[in-house]
Amino acid sequence: MTLSFVAGPVQVTEHRHGDDLLSAGLGLTGLRGLPSAYADAAHPTPAELRRRAIQSSWKGIADLGPLGGYGTVYGAVPEVPGREYTAFARIPDAHYPHRVLLQAPDHFDRKARCLVVAASSGSRGVYGAIALAGAWGLPKGCAVAYTDKGTGAGYFDTADGTGVALDGTRHAVGAEPLEFAPEHYAADAGIVVKHAHSGDNPEADWGRDVLQAVQFGLAMLDRAYPDAAPFTARNTRVIVTGLSNGGGAALQAAGLDETGLIDAVVALEPNVYVPGHGRALFDYVTEAALLMPCALADAQYAGAPLARVAGVLPPAFAARCAALHADGELSGTTLAEQAAAARARLHANGWRDEAIATAASTTAFDAWRAVAAAYASAYLRRGVGAMPCGYAYRTTDAAGKPGLASEAVRNSWWADASGIPPGNQVALTGGTDASGAPTLTGLRCLRALWAGNDANARALHAAVAALAVHLPRAGLPIWVVHGATDGLLPVSFTSEPYVAWLRAQGRQPLYWAIPGAQHFDAFLALPGFGDRHVPLLPYGYAALDRMWDHLVDDKSLPVNPPTPAARPRGAGALDAGMLDLPH
């Protein structure tokens, strides 16, 4: 198969004898442990960076804590030897490439030929879906293809003109083909990242990235198993899955798949947008960035994890209420009245109490602002030094002060970073003032990009319109699994309206809204989180199992599967009965 979209050579690596596909030889115990070490932090090898990237991707997605039940109640991390094929790929008219990668296990099942394809969650690198797609597919003998969908942690440092090569190591411009290297930049422009600064609005192409990953995966299967070639969509079952942004990418791909490349889709907590149904991400993120700190001051949420610190409301939450009231945006003369007014506004726009309570974590970690700033830059196709509302990414020293990031941290950005700063000695700067609510100036600017009507607001709305998911072909099996208490991508704005739209259009999607499940399984290891919530990954695995039975054993899919009656574990360890998984 000729792949015109592959930019440059395909790198092939072998992974056996203490280094495998699923955990890079760490196993479940190693994945749970401290960050995988480098022999020389100033010069990490490609193998060391890969091991650390896989570990970071697992820890960012799965609950590997001692009470969470991974590896005992659900899931497993067996050793899976094999090969990896990785390359840069390009969408037509895109300025910069995205990554594609195939994991080909030695025990590939030639009788039940299967390719699982997934885009990364969030803005993570190419291994960002390994805890879902790899953990489910590789032990079954499926090959697994991944894409970073035009995001990833290939950070470019304008101070020294270095970026990330295909093998994860840092190089200066011109030394190696780089994941992201802007054509023009000033030496003092700070750190630039592909998602926010490529000028490509990557999200509009996430479905195309997934379809290219399918094609890349099939072509690399020809190379990996020439005795069984050719591999095509007609003789190989293709299951597309993904979580969060990766779930949204899967549904985008389903709507663009006009040639029948895909046999089934399982999307977990998808960032999906249907105009006129639900709400766009930028709309509710910028609303939450403004109102959520104040709303969480309401006594209703006093027990929500991270809504209070040792029982005390964070001062920034109260300051937000006061600032919004002073500007005439919230009624009430007392903190309680102002918090109730903020809560009422969120309710009026579709937020539910369970989502607001869970969103205390996103609010406490200042994630609304980080997401809104990066996505605004992507939607407006901004380049180096031109993020909207005065934002920028700058390095800090180990103490968090402005300065140079350590060499060890810089060299490990590709393995450790999430794709959207802040973190890893890269700070989000700008959009602040010296008031008692310092971030409010920038947040109001970001909100105006959605609520306003100037040229920038119109451009942003046009960019968001390009994200609209298309109707998938009739008969394509689609299973959507979402946490009913998701506070980042609430079901009322995403999966519920998408599923309702599909059904109104004559499609028959399967849908689970899992009680007690929220957006970040990895947060379940935090104090108070695992007590109140259940993991979402086991339900994704279960839906994939049902799809496998349907595709391989010709078992009928349930018409309207009952939602599992999940129960949080409380202070103890998770047991199987709490998940109520189908047999």
C-alpha positions in Angstrom: 0.0 0.0 0.0 1.4 3.4 -1.0 1.1 6.0 1.7 1.5 9.4 0.2 0.8 11.1 3.6 3.8 9.6 5.3 6.5 12.3 5.7 10.0 10.7 5.8 11.2 7.3 6.8 9.3 4.7 8.9 11.3 3.9 12.1 11.2 0.2 13.1 12.2 -0.9 16.6 12.2 -4.4 18.3 10.8 -4.8 21.8 11.6 -8.1 23.5 13.6 -9.5 26.4 12.7 -7.1 29.2 11.3 -4.5 26.8 7.8 -5.1 25.5 5.0 -3.2 23.7 2.5 -2.7 26.5 4.7 -1.5 29.4 8.2 -1.2 28.0 9.3 -4.0 30.3 8.0 -2.2 33.5 5.0 -4.4 34.1 2.2 -3.3 36.4 4.5 -2.8 39.4 6.9 -0.7 37.4 4.2 1.4 35.9 3.0 2.2 39.4 6.4 3.2 40.6 8.6 6.3 40.4 9.3 7.8 36.9 11.5 5.4 34.9 15.1 6.6 35.3 17.7 7.6 32.7 21.3 6.5 32.9 22.3 10.0 32.0 19.5 12.6 32.4 21.4 15.0 30.1 21.4 12.4 27.3 18.4 10.1 27.6 18.3 7.4 24.9 15.4 6.8 22.6 14.6 3.5 24.5 14.6 5.3 27.9 12.4 8.1 26.5 10.0 5.6 25.1 9.8 3.7 28.4 9.1 6.9 30.3 6.5 8.1 27.7 4.6 4.8 28.0 4.7 5.0 31.9 3.6 8.6 31.8 0.7 7.8 29.5 -0.4 4.9 31.7 -0.3 7.1 34.8 -2.1 9.9 33.2 -5.1 7.8 32.2 -5.5 4.7 34.5 -6.0 4.4 38.2 -3.0 2.3 39.2 -3.4 3.1 43.0 -3.3 0.2 45.5 -7.1 0.4 46.1 -8.2 0.9 42.5 -8.3 -2.7 41.5 -6.3 -2.5 38.2 -4.7 -5.8 37.5 -6.9 -7.6 40.1 -10.5 -6.6 39.6 -10.2 -5.5 35.9 -7.4 -5.0 33.4 -4.0 -6.6 33.1 -0.5 -5.7 31.9 1.0 -8.9 30.5 4.3 -8.9 28.6 3.7 -8.4 24.9 6.8 -8.7 22.8 6.8 -7.3 19.2 7.8 -4.5 16.9 6.9 -0.8 16.5 6.6 1.1 13.3 6.4 4.9 13.7 6.5 7.8 11.3 5.4 11.4 10.8 2.3 11.9 8.7 0.6 14.9 7.1 -2.9 16.0 6.5 -3.2 17.9 3.2 -2.7 21.6 3.7 -1.5 21.1 7.3 1.7 23.0 8.2 3.1 20.4 10.5 2.9 16.6 10.8 1.3 14.3 13.3 2.6 11.0 14.6 1.4 7.6 13.6 2.6 4.4 15.3 1.8 0.7 14.9 2.5 -1.9 17.6 2.7 -5.4 16.0 2.7 -8.2 18.6 4.7 -11.3 18.0 1.6 -13.4 18.8 -0.6 -11.5 16.3 -3.7 -13.6 15.6 -3.7 -14.4 11.9 -7.1 -16.2 12.1 -9.0 -13.3 13.8 -7.1 -10.5 12.1 -7.7 -7.4 14.2 -6.4 -3.8 14.1 -7.3 -1.5 17.0 -6.9 2.2 16.2 -6.9 5.1 18.7 -6.0 8.7 19.0 -4.5 10.1 22.2 -6.6 11.6 25.0 -6.2 15.2 25.8 -3.2 16.7 24.0 -1.0 13.8 24.9 1.7 12.2 22.8 1.4 9.2 20.5 1.2 6.7 23.4 -1.6 8.6 25.0 -4.2 5.8 24.4 -2.1 2.8 25.4 -4.0 2.2 28.7 -7.2 1.8 26.6 -6.4 0.5 23.2 -3.1 -1.2 23.9 -4.2 -2.8 27.2 -7.3 -4.2 25.5 -6.0 -5.1 22.1 -2.5 -6.3 22.4 -3.2 -9.2 24.8 -5.9 -10.4 22.4 -3.4 -10.7 19.6 -4.6 -7.5 17.8 -2.2 -5.0 16.4 -2.7 -1.5 17.7 -2.2 1.8 15.7 -2.0 5.1 17.4 -1.9 8.8 16.4 -1.2 11.9 18.5 -3.8 13.7 16.2 -1.6 16.8 15.7 -1.1 17.4 19.4 1.7 15.9 21.7 4.6 17.1 23.7 7.1 17.8 20.9 7.8 21.2 22.5 9.9 23.7 20.6 12.2 26.0 22.6 12.8 29.3 20.8 15.7 30.1 23.2 18.0 27.6 21.5 16.0 26.5 18.4 15.5 22.9 19.5 12.6 20.5 19.1 11.8 16.8 19.2 12.8 14.2 16.6 10.9 11.1 15.6 12.7 9.0 18.3 11.9 11.5 21.1 15.3 13.1 21.5 15.9 16.8 21.3 17.8 18.4 18.3 18.4 21.7 16.8 16.6 22.8 13.7 18.2 21.2 10.6 19.9 18.4 12.5 16.9 16.0 12.3 13.3 16.2 11.0 11.4 17.6 13.9 7.8 17.0 15.1 7.3 20.7 15.4 9.6 23.5 14.2 8.0 26.8 13.4 9.4 28.6 10.4 9.7 32.0 12.0 10.3 32.8 15.7 12.0 35.2 18.0 14.6 33.9 20.4 12.6 35.2 23.3 9.2 33.8 22.3 9.3 31.1 24.9 8.0 27.5 24.4 5.7 26.7 21.5 3.6 23.6 21.3 2.0 22.0 18.2 -1.6 22.0 19.4 -1.6 25.7 20.3 0.9 27.2 17.8 0.8 25.2 14.6 -1.7 27.4 12.8 -3.6 24.3 11.7 -6.6 24.1 14.1 -5.6 20.4 14.6 -9.0 19.5 16.2 -10.7 19.9 12.8 -8.6 17.2 11.4 -8.7 14.6 14.3 -11.0 12.3 12.3 -8.7 12.4 9.3 -5.7 11.7 11.6 -7.5 8.6 12.8 -8.3 7.4 9.2 -4.6 7.9 8.3 -3.7 5.8 11.3 -6.0 3.1 10.0 -4.3 3.2 6.6 -0.8 3.3 8.2 -1.6 0.4 10.4 -2.8 -1.8 7.6 0.3 -0.9 5.5 2.6 -1.7 8.4 0.9 -5.0 9.0 2.0 -5.9 5.4 5.5 -5.3 6.5 5.2 -7.0 9.9 3.6 -10.2 8.7 4.4 -10.5 4.9 3.3 -14.2 4.9 -0.3 -13.0 5.7 -0.3 -9.9 3.5 -2.1 -8.0 2.1 -4.0 -6.5 5.0 -7.1 -4.6 4.0 -10.2 -3.3 5.5 -12.0 -6.2 3.9 -10.0 -9.0 5.5 -9.0 -7.3 8.8 -11.4 -6.1 11.5 -10.7 -2.5 12.4 -12.0 -1.3 15.8 -11.6 2.4 16.5 -11.6 3.6 20.1 -10.4 6.5 22.2 -11.0 8.4 25.4 -11.8 12.1 25.9 -10.4 14.0 22.9 -9.4 10.6 21.5 -13.1 9.5 21.8 -14.1 12.6 20.0 -11.5 11.8 17.3 -13.0 8.3 17.0 -16.5 9.7 16.4 -15.1 12.3 13.9 -13.5 9.4 12.0 -16.7 7.4 12.0 -18.5 10.3 10.4 -15.8 10.7 7.7 -15.4 7.0 6.9 -17.0 6.9 3.5 -15.1 3.8 2.2 -15.8 1.5 5.1 -12.4 1.3 6.7 -13.9 1.0 10.2 -15.9 -2.0 11.5 -16.8 -0.7 15.0 -16.3 2.3 17.3 -16.1 2.5 21.1 -15.8 6.1 22.3 -15.2 6.8 26.0 -16.2 10.3 27.4 -15.9 11.8 24.0 -15.3 15.5 23.3 -17.9 15.6 20.6 -19.8 18.5 19.1 -23.0 18.5 17.1 -24.2 22.1 16.2 -27.6 22.7 17.7 -27.2 19.8 20.1 -25.3 20.2 23.3 -22.6 22.8 23.6 -19.1 23.4 22.1 -16.1 22.8 24.4 -14.9 26.4 24.2 -18.3 27.7 25.2 -18.6 25.7 28.4 -14.9 25.7 29.3 -14.8 29.5 29.3 -18.0 29.7 31.2 -16.7 27.4 33.8 -13.4 29.3 34.0 -15.3 32.4 35.0 -18.1 31.0 37.2 -17.0 27.7 38.6 -14.7 29.0 41.4 -17.6 31.1 42.8 -20.3 28.4 42.3 -18.1 26.0 44.3 -18.3 28.3 47.3 -21.9 27.1 47.6 -22.5 24.9 50.7 -23.9 22.3 48.4 -20.4 21.4 47.3 -18.6 21.6 50.7 -17.8 17.9 50.6 -16.6 17.6 47.0 -13.0 16.6 46.7 -10.8 19.8 46.3 -13.7 22.2 46.8 -12.2 22.8 50.3 -8.7 22.5 51.7 -8.8 21.1 55.2 -12.5 22.2 55.3 -11.7 25.8 54.3 -12.8 27.4 51.1 -9.8 28.4 48.9 -9.4 32.2 49.1 -9.3 32.4 45.3 -12.9 31.0 45.1 -14.3 33.7 47.4 -12.2 36.4 45.6 -13.8 35.3 42.3 -17.3 35.8 43.8 -16.4 39.3 45.1 -14.9 40.3 41.8 -17.8 39.2 39.7 -20.2 40.9 42.1 -18.2 44.1 42.0 -18.5 44.2 38.2 -22.2 43.6 38.4 -22.1 40.1 37.0 -23.5 38.4 40.1 -26.2 39.5 42.5 -26.1 39.1 46.3 -24.3 40.9 49.0 -22.9 37.9 50.9 -20.6 35.1 49.7 -23.4 32.6 50.0 -25.8 34.7 47.9 -23.1 35.2 45.2 -22.2 31.6 45.1 -25.9 30.7 44.8 -26.2 33.1 41.9 -23.2 31.6 40.1 -24.6 28.1 40.7 -28.0 29.2 39.3 -26.3 30.6 36.1 -24.5 27.3 35.6 -27.8 25.4 36.1 -29.6 27.6 33.6 -27.0 26.7 31.0 -27.2 22.9 31.5 -24.7 22.2 34.2 -25.8 19.5 36.7 -24.8 19.5 40.4 -22.9 16.2 40.0 -20.8 17.7 37.2 -20.2 20.9 39.2 -19.1 18.9 42.2 -16.6 16.8 40.3 -15.4 20.0 38.4 -13.9 21.1 41.7 -10.8 19.2 40.7 -10.5 20.9 37.3 -11.1 24.3 39.0 -8.6 23.7 41.8 -5.9 22.7 39.3 -6.6 25.8 37.2 -7.2 23.6 34.2 -10.1 25.6 32.7 -7.7 28.5 32.0 -5.0 26.3 30.6 -7.4 24.5 28.2 -9.2 27.8 27.2 -5.9 29.6 26.4 -4.5 26.7 24.3 -7.7 26.0 22.4 -8.2 29.7 21.7 -4.8 29.9 20.1 -5.5 26.7 18.1 -8.9 27.9 16.9 -7.5 31.3 15.9 -4.6 29.6 14.2 -2.1 31.7 16.1 1.6 31.2 15.7 4.7 31.9 17.8 4.3 34.8 20.1 0.7 35.5 19.1 -1.5 33.6 21.6 -4.7 35.6 22.2 -5.4 37.6 25.4 -1.7 38.1 26.1 -0.9 34.4 27.0 2.4 32.7 26.4 4.4 29.7 27.6 7.6 30.4 29.4 10.1 28.2 31.2 10.7 28.3 34.9 13.4 27.1 37.2 13.0 24.3 39.6 11.4 26.7 42.2 8.8 27.9 39.7 10.4 31.3 39.1 11.0 32.7 35.6 14.2 31.2 34.3 15.7 28.4 32.4 14.2 24.9 32.7 16.8 22.3 33.8 18.4 20.3 31.0 17.1 17.1 32.4 13.5 18.4 32.4 13.9 19.8 28.9 15.2 16.5 27.5 12.3 14.7 29.1 9.5 17.0 27.8 8.5 14.6 25.1 8.1 11.7 27.6 6.6 13.5 30.6 4.6 16.5 29.4 0.8 16.4 28.7 0.9 18.6 25.6 -0.7 21.6 27.2 1.3 23.6 29.7 1.6 24.4 32.6 3.8 21.7 33.9 7.3 20.3 33.6 8.9 23.7 34.2 6.8 25.4 31.6 4.4 28.1 32.8 1.3 29.7 31.3 2.0 33.4 31.6 0.0 36.5 30.7 -3.7 37.4 31.0 -3.3 38.6 34.6 -3.3 41.8 36.6 -2.5 42.9 40.1 -6.1 42.7 41.4 -7.5 40.4 44.0 -8.7 38.1 41.2 -5.6 38.3 39.0 -6.6 35.8 36.3 -10.0 37.3 35.7 -8.8 39.8 33.0 -7.5 37.0 30.7 -10.5 34.8 31.4 -12.9 37.6 30.4 -10.9 38.1 27.2 -11.2 34.4 26.4 -14.9 34.4 27.2 -15.4 37.3 24.8 -14.0 35.3 22.0 -17.1 33.1 22.3 -19.7 35.6 23.5 -18.5 38.6 21.5 -19.0 39.6 17.8 -15.7 41.1 16.8 -13.4 39.7 14.0 -11.6 37.4 16.5 -14.9 36.0 17.9 -16.2 35.4 14.4 -13.0 33.6 13.4 -13.2 31.4 16.5 -16.8 30.5 15.8 -15.9 29.5 12.3 -13.1 27.3 13.7 -15.5 25.7 16.1 -18.0 25.1 13.3 -15.3 23.1 11.5 -15.2 20.6 14.5 -18.8 19.4 13.9 -19.1 15.7 13.7 -20.7 14.1 10.7 -23.3 11.4 10.6 -21.7 7.9 10.4 -22.9 5.4 7.9 -25.9 3.3 8.7 -25.1 0.0 10.3 -21.8 1.0 11.8 -21.8 -0.3 15.4 -21.0 2.6 17.8 -20.9 2.3 21.6 -20.5 5.5 23.7 -19.4 5.1 27.3 -19.4 8.2 29.5 -19.1 9.0 33.2 -22.4 10.4 34.5 -20.5 12.7 36.9 -17.9 13.9 34.3 -17.1 17.5 35.3 -14.7 18.3 32.4 -16.8 17.1 29.4 -20.3 16.9 31.0 -22.6 14.3 29.4 -25.3 16.9 29.1 -23.1 18.8 26.6 -21.5 15.9 24.8 -22.5 12.3 24.7 -26.2 12.7 25.5 -27.0 15.1 22.7 -24.8 13.1 20.3 -26.5 9.9 21.0 -29.9 11.5 20.8 -29.0 13.1 17.4 -27.8 9.7 16.1 -31.1 8.1 17.1 -33.1 10.9 15.6 -31.2 10.2 12.3 -32.1 6.5 12.3 -28.8 5.2 13.8 -28.7 2.8 16.7 -25.8 3.7 19.0 -25.3 1.9 22.3 -24.8 4.1 25.3 -23.8 3.8 28.9 -23.7 6.8 31.3 -21.9 5.1 34.2 -23.1 6.4 37.6 -20.2 7.5 39.8 -17.7 7.7 36.9 -16.0 11.0 36.2 -13.4 12.2 33.7 -10.0 11.3 35.2 -9.5 7.7 36.3 -6.0 8.8 37.4 -7.6 11.1 40.0 -9.1 8.2 41.8 -5.8 7.7 43.6 -6.2 11.2 45.2 -7.7 11.4 48.7 -11.4 11.5 48.6 -11.7 10.8 44.9 -11.7 7.0 44.9 -14.2 7.0 47.8 -16.8 8.8 45.7 -16.2 7.6 42.1 -15.7 4.5 40.0 -13.2 4.0 37.2 -14.4 4.3 33.6 -11.8 2.1 31.9 -13.4 -1.2 32.9 -16.6 -0.2 31.1 -14.6 0.7 28.0 -13.0 -2.7 28.1 -16.4 -4.4 28.5 -17.8 -2.5 25.6 -14.8 -3.5 23.5 -15.4 -7.1 24.5 -19.0 -7.0 23.3 -17.8 -5.5 20.0 -15.3 -8.2 19.7 -17.9 -10.9 20.3 -20.1 -9.2 17.6 -17.4 -8.9 15.0 -15.5 -12.2 15.5 -18.2 -14.6 16.9 -21.2 -13.0 15.1 -23.0 -12.4 18.4 -25.8 -9.9 18.3 -25.2 -6.6 20.1 -27.7 -5.7 22.7 -30.4 -3.3 21.4 -30.5 -1.2 24.6 -28.0 -2.5 27.1 -28.8 -1.7 30.7 -26.3 0.6 32.3 -24.3 -1.1 35.0 -25.3 -0.2 38.5 -21.8 1.0 39.5 -21.1 1.8 43.2 -18.1 3.8 44.5 -15.7 1.8 46.7 -15.8 4.1 49.7 -12.7 4.0 51.9 -11.8 0.4 51.0 -10.5 -1.4 48.0 -12.6 -1.8 44.8 -14.2 -5.2 44.3 -15.9 -6.6 41.2 -19.4 -6.4 42.6 -19.1 -2.6 42.8 -18.6 -2.4 39.1 -21.6 -4.5 38.1 -19.9 -5.4 34.8 -21.9 -7.5 32.4 -21.0 -11.1 32.1 
